[in-house]
Amino acid sequence: MFFGLGCGSPTTPSGAGAAAGAAGIPAIPQGGGASGGHAGTPAATAGASATGGAGTAGGSIAMAPEQPCEAVPPGDIVFAPGSGTFQGSVTVTLSSGKATDELRYTTDHTAPTATSPLYTAPLTFDTSTDLRVQVFAQGAAVGAPSGAVYVSRNGDATHDMPVLVLDSFGKVPSADVNERDYLDVAVLGLEPDQGSTSLVAAPSMAAQGAFHVRGQSSARYDKKPYRLELRAATTDDRDCPMFGMPSESDWVLHSPFPDKALIRNAFTYDLGRDIGLAAPRTTFVELYLNSDGQALDSADYQGVYLLVETIKNQK
């Protein structure tokens, strides 16, 4: 049996279940919780273990609960407010454990150095910003840098599925296979609470990241697939649990363009796990991609995507 990530749909239903119903196919319950379910469920099954291994055919593997990648990053630096969206402008206050600490920061997607700007007063941003901060004591860096991302938005929208917000700070990813360098991107995950979420909600996960278009024929469709890499403020890979799936830094955003029911790959992967094969876990998300350098708005809504684990050689 072949499990393929198909091509990439400008169709924008309110949920994958609605699309499935329109096609006469029973709606598949959406993933995102920590247990049970159908396509998109994160629970480790015969297909894959919590650490990404092959699993044991015919049985399940227990998966310990994981802490999310906090919207306010852990460490010696406190960001107030933490990562999230804002309207108009946002003023960020930084603090650390010692009054003698120097806080130096960058907003150009690089880790701060001893010559980076010195924090002396609250910082105000009116555009989407990738803020990275490093503690210095007597000119020497102390610990690792921390980071937060702030995404400018216009208005709000309510969704009944998990929402993934990507803001690439005015840079547009190229579909040309020869021009696929990773672009810096702010990553915010918003999970439904009591059945819905919105762009003003506090994110359940936040990270710096990078992405590029993936695929060949699928890259020419109106709705493009992407490869997404989560990163720390050091620019190193950062493993984060995504919408209940186990921690990983590398993900695929699959856009089921030819599959108007949106469920073909999700169903096939889930069926593979049910019969004991090593198939990636998935969950449906509604994607916003802001790449015009303006505030996030309804024009940046990309529709329903399938967030998929990547196949990697790892522990």
C-alpha positions in Angstrom: 0.0 0.0 0.0 1.3 3.4 -0.9 0.8 6.3 1.5 1.5 9.6 -0.4 1.1 13.2 0.5 -1.0 14.4 -2.4 -1.2 17.8 -4.0 -2.2 20.9 -2.6 -7.6 24.0 -2.1 -8.7 27.4 -2.1 -11.9 26.0 -0.9 -12.5 27.4 2.5 -15.3 25.5 4.4 -15.9 26.2 8.0 -14.5 22.7 8.8 -13.4 19.5 7.1 -16.5 17.8 8.3 -18.6 20.3 6.3 -16.7 19.5 3.2 -17.0 15.8 3.8 -20.8 16.1 4.3 -21.1 18.0 1.1 -19.5 15.2 -0.7 -21.9 12.6 0.8 -19.1 11.2 3.0 -19.6 10.9 6.8 -17.7 13.6 8.6 -14.5 12.4 10.3 -14.1 13.7 13.9 -11.3 16.3 14.2 -8.1 15.6 16.1 -6.5 17.9 18.7 -7.2 16.2 22.0 -4.8 13.9 23.8 -6.8 10.7 23.4 -8.9 8.6 21.0 -10.6 9.8 17.8 -10.2 9.2 14.1 -8.2 11.1 11.5 -6.1 13.7 13.2 -5.9 12.0 16.6 -2.5 12.4 18.3 -2.7 9.2 20.5 0.2 6.9 19.8 -1.0 3.8 18.1 0.4 0.7 16.4 1.7 3.0 13.6 4.1 5.2 15.6 5.3 5.7 19.2 5.4 9.0 21.1 9.1 9.3 20.2 8.6 8.7 16.5 9.5 5.0 16.5 7.8 2.3 14.5 5.6 1.1 17.3 4.3 -2.4 18.0 1.9 -3.9 15.5 -1.5 -4.8 17.0 -1.1 -2.7 20.1 -0.9 0.9 21.4 2.0 2.6 23.1 1.4 4.9 26.1 2.3 8.5 25.5 3.2 10.7 28.4 1.5 14.2 28.4 3.8 16.9 27.1 4.0 20.5 28.1 3.2 22.9 25.3 5.7 25.4 23.8 4.6 28.3 26.0 3.4 31.5 24.4 5.5 33.2 27.1 8.9 31.5 26.7 10.5 29.9 29.8 13.8 31.1 31.1 15.3 34.1 32.9 13.5 36.7 30.7 9.9 37.6 31.2 8.0 39.0 28.2 4.8 41.0 29.1 2.7 40.4 27.2 3.8 37.1 25.7 3.5 36.0 22.1 0.2 36.5 20.3 -1.7 38.8 17.9 -2.4 42.5 18.5 -4.4 45.2 16.8 -2.9 48.7 16.2 0.3 48.4 18.3 1.7 46.4 21.2 4.0 47.5 24.0 6.3 44.8 25.4 8.1 45.0 28.7 11.1 42.9 29.4 12.5 41.9 32.8 15.0 39.4 34.2 16.0 38.0 37.6 18.8 40.5 38.5 18.7 44.3 38.4 22.3 44.2 37.1 21.5 42.1 34.1 21.8 43.7 30.6 19.0 42.7 28.2 20.0 43.0 24.6 17.5 42.3 21.8 17.1 41.9 18.0 14.1 42.1 15.7 15.9 40.8 12.5 15.5 37.1 13.1 19.1 36.7 14.5 20.3 35.8 18.0 21.3 38.9 20.1 25.0 39.6 20.6 26.9 42.0 22.9 26.6 44.8 20.4 22.8 44.4 19.9 20.5 47.2 21.1 20.3 47.5 24.9 16.8 47.3 26.4 16.2 50.5 28.5 12.5 51.1 28.1 9.3 49.2 27.0 9.3 48.4 23.2 6.4 49.3 21.0 5.7 47.6 17.7 3.1 48.4 15.1 4.0 45.6 12.7 4.5 41.9 13.1 7.7 41.4 15.0 10.1 38.6 15.9 11.7 39.6 19.2 14.7 37.8 20.6 16.4 38.7 23.9 19.6 37.7 25.5 20.8 38.3 29.1 24.3 39.7 29.5 26.4 40.1 32.6 29.6 42.0 32.4 29.6 41.7 28.7 29.2 37.9 28.6 26.0 36.1 27.5 24.2 34.3 30.3 22.2 31.2 29.3 20.4 30.9 26.0 18.4 33.7 24.3 14.6 33.7 24.6 12.1 34.9 22.0 8.5 35.9 21.4 6.5 36.6 18.3 3.9 39.3 17.9 1.5 39.3 14.8 -0.3 42.4 13.8 -4.0 41.8 12.8 -7.0 43.6 11.5 -10.3 42.4 13.0 -11.1 39.0 14.2 -12.6 35.7 13.0 -14.1 32.8 14.9 -13.3 29.1 14.0 -14.5 25.8 15.2 -11.2 24.0 14.3 -7.6 24.5 15.4 -6.1 27.6 13.7 -2.4 27.9 12.6 -1.2 31.5 12.0 2.0 32.0 10.0 3.4 35.5 9.4 6.5 35.7 7.1 7.2 39.4 7.7 6.5 40.6 4.2 8.4 37.8 2.3 6.6 35.6 -0.1 7.7 32.0 -0.5 8.6 31.0 -4.0 7.1 28.0 -5.7 10.2 27.7 -7.9 12.0 24.5 -7.0 15.3 26.3 -7.4 14.3 29.1 -5.0 13.2 27.4 -1.9 15.3 28.8 0.8 13.6 28.7 4.2 11.9 32.0 5.1 11.6 33.2 8.7 8.1 33.0 10.0 6.2 33.6 13.2 4.1 30.6 14.3 1.0 30.8 16.5 -1.3 27.8 17.3 -4.8 28.6 18.5 -7.0 25.7 19.9 -10.8 25.7 20.3 -12.0 26.2 23.8 -15.6 25.2 24.4 -16.0 24.6 20.7 -14.4 27.7 19.1 -11.4 29.9 19.0 -10.6 33.3 17.4 -7.6 35.3 16.3 -7.7 37.3 19.6 -7.4 34.2 21.7 -4.2 33.4 23.7 -2.1 31.0 21.6 -1.6 27.5 22.9 1.8 27.4 21.3 4.1 30.0 19.9 7.5 29.8 18.2 9.9 31.3 15.8 10.1 29.2 12.7 10.9 28.9 9.0 9.1 27.5 6.0 9.1 27.0 2.2 6.8 25.7 -0.5 7.0 21.9 -1.0 6.0 19.6 -3.8 6.4 20.0 -7.6 3.1 19.8 -9.4 1.2 20.7 -6.2 3.3 23.9 -5.9 1.6 25.3 -9.0 -1.9 25.1 -7.5 -3.6 28.2 -6.0 -3.4 26.5 -2.6 0.2 25.5 -2.0 1.7 22.9 0.4 4.4 23.9 2.8 7.2 22.5 4.9 7.4 24.1 8.3 10.3 24.0 10.8 10.0 25.3 14.3 13.0 27.1 15.7 14.3 28.4 19.0 15.7 32.0 19.4 19.1 30.5 18.7 17.8 29.5 15.2 18.3 25.8 16.3 15.5 23.4 15.8 12.8 23.5 18.5 10.6 20.5 19.2 7.1 21.5 20.0 3.9 19.4 20.5 1.4 20.6 17.9 -2.3 20.3 18.6 -1.8 17.3 20.8 0.7 15.5 18.5 4.1 14.6 20.0 6.9 17.1 20.0 8.7 17.6 16.7 10.4 20.5 14.9 9.6 19.5 11.3 6.0 19.4 9.9 4.2 19.3 6.6 1.2 21.5 5.8 -0.6 19.4 3.2 -3.1 21.2 1.0 -5.6 18.6 -0.5 -6.3 20.6 -3.6 -7.6 17.8 -5.9 -9.4 16.2 -3.0 -12.4 18.4 -2.4 -13.6 16.3 0.5 -10.3 17.1 2.1 -10.1 13.7 3.9 -8.4 11.3 1.6 -4.9 11.4 3.1 -6.1 11.7 6.7 -8.4 8.7 6.2 -5.6 6.6 4.6 -3.0 7.4 7.2 -5.5 6.6 10.0 -6.5 3.3 8.3 -2.8 2.5 8.1 -2.3 3.0 11.8 -5.4 0.9 12.5 -3.9 -2.1 10.7 -0.5 -1.8 12.3 1.5 0.2 9.7 3.8 3.0 10.5 1.9 6.0 9.2 2.2 9.7 10.3 -0.2 11.2 12.7 -2.3 14.2 11.3 -4.7 16.8 12.4 -6.8 19.3 10.4 -6.1 23.0 10.9 -7.4 26.2 9.4 -4.4 28.2 8.1 -3.7 31.9 7.9 -0.6 32.9 6.0 0.3 36.6 6.0 3.2 37.4 3.6 2.4 40.9 2.4 3.9 42.8 5.3 0.6 44.3 6.3 -1.7 43.3 9.2 -3.2 39.9 9.2 -6.8 39.9 7.8 -9.4 37.8 6.1 -7.5 37.9 2.8 -4.8 35.8 4.4 -7.1 32.9 5.2 -5.9 29.8 3.2 -8.6 27.3 4.2 -8.4 23.8 5.6 -5.0 22.1 5.7 -3.8 18.8 7.0 -0.9 19.1 9.5 1.2 16.0 9.1 4.2 14.5 10.9 7.3 14.1 8.8 9.1 10.8 8.3 12.5 11.1 9.9 15.3 8.9 11.2 15.4 9.7 14.9 15.1 8.2 18.3 
